[in-house]
Amino acid sequence: MSEKIDVAEIFGSNVFSDAVMKQRLPKAVYKELQKTIELGKELNPAIADAVANAMKDWAIEKGATHYTHWFQPMTGITAEKHDSFISPTADGKVLMEFSGKE
């Protein structure tokens, strides 16, 4: 017999949601990010870097090595850009990095 899955419990569990941001970001960074979103102002690069770092750490803890920017413009046409947290180094190792610029 198969195990019953509680969809309500797992839905959105792999989303870097507002609740996850509130838990993982420093309070001042979270507040500034929310202000930026609410007022539609330009994102401060220092805030972007803090969010990117928290997002990268959260994603790697979940086993992610790659990420996608998924654009959904109002035209109904979507686009995706795929990238990686992993950058190979000359000595055969990897560098794990992600910044607000990305």
C-alpha positions as CSV (number, residue, x, y, z in Angstrom):
1,M,0.0,0.0,0.0
2,S,1.4,3.4,-0.9
3,E,1.9,6.2,1.6
4,K,-0.5,9.1,1.5
5,I,1.1,12.4,0.6
6,D,-0.2,15.6,2.4
7,V,-0.1,18.0,-0.5
8,A,-0.9,21.0,1.7
9,E,2.2,20.2,3.8
10,I,4.6,20.0,0.9
11,F,3.2,22.6,-1.4
12,G,5.7,25.5,-1.8
13,S,8.3,23.7,0.4
14,N,10.9,24.4,-2.3
15,V,10.1,28.1,-2.7
16,F,12.3,30.9,-1.3
17,S,9.1,32.5,0.0
18,D,8.4,35.5,2.1
19,A,8.3,33.3,5.2
20,V,11.7,31.8,4.4
21,M,13.2,35.2,3.7
22,K,11.8,36.5,7.0
23,Q,13.4,33.6,8.8
24,R,16.8,33.7,7.1
25,L,17.5,37.4,6.4
26,P,18.8,39.8,9.0
27,K,15.8,41.8,10.3
28,A,17.0,45.1,8.8
29,V,17.7,43.5,5.4
30,Y,14.2,41.9,5.3
31,K,12.6,45.2,6.2
32,E,14.5,47.1,3.5
33,L,13.6,44.4,1.0
34,Q,9.9,44.6,1.8
35,K,10.1,48.4,1.6
36,T,11.7,48.1,-1.9
37,I,9.0,45.7,-3.0
38,E,6.1,47.7,-1.6
39,L,7.3,51.1,-3.0
40,G,8.7,49.7,-6.2
41,K,12.0,51.4,-5.7
42,E,15.5,50.3,-7.0
43,L,17.0,47.5,-5.2
44,N,20.1,48.4,-3.1
45,P,23.1,46.2,-4.3
46,A,24.0,45.4,-0.6
47,I,20.4,44.2,0.0
48,A,20.5,42.1,-3.2
49,D,23.8,40.5,-2.1
50,A,22.4,39.6,1.3
51,V,19.3,38.1,-0.3
52,A,21.4,36.2,-2.8
53,N,23.6,34.8,-0.1
54,A,20.7,33.6,2.0
55,M,19.0,32.1,-1.1
56,K,22.1,30.3,-2.1
57,D,22.7,28.8,1.3
58,W,19.0,27.7,1.6
59,A,19.1,26.2,-1.9
60,I,22.3,24.3,-1.3
61,E,20.9,22.9,2.0
62,K,18.1,21.5,-0.2
63,G,20.5,19.9,-2.6
64,A,20.4,22.4,-5.4
65,T,23.4,23.1,-7.6
66,H,21.6,25.1,-10.4
67,Y,19.0,27.8,-10.5
68,T,16.6,29.3,-13.1
69,H,15.4,32.8,-13.7
70,W,11.9,32.3,-15.0
71,F,10.3,35.4,-16.7
72,Q,6.6,35.6,-17.1
73,P,5.9,38.9,-18.9
74,M,2.3,40.0,-19.5
75,T,2.6,39.0,-23.2
76,G,1.9,35.4,-22.3
77,I,5.3,34.3,-23.6
78,T,7.8,33.0,-21.0
79,A,11.5,32.8,-21.0
80,E,14.1,31.0,-18.8
81,K,17.7,31.5,-18.0
82,H,19.5,28.6,-16.4
83,D,22.7,29.0,-14.3
84,S,24.7,27.3,-11.6
85,F,26.0,28.0,-8.1
86,I,29.0,26.0,-9.0
87,S,32.0,27.4,-10.9
88,P,34.8,25.0,-11.7
89,T,38.3,26.1,-10.7
90,A,41.6,25.5,-12.5
91,D,42.6,22.9,-10.0
92,G,39.5,20.7,-10.6
93,K,37.6,21.9,-7.5
94,V,34.5,24.0,-7.4
95,L,33.7,27.4,-6.1
96,M,30.2,27.9,-4.7
97,E,29.1,31.5,-5.3
98,F,26.0,33.6,-6.0
99,S,25.6,37.4,-5.7
100,G,22.9,39.9,-6.0
101,K,24.1,40.8,-9.5
102,E,23.1,37.3,-10.7
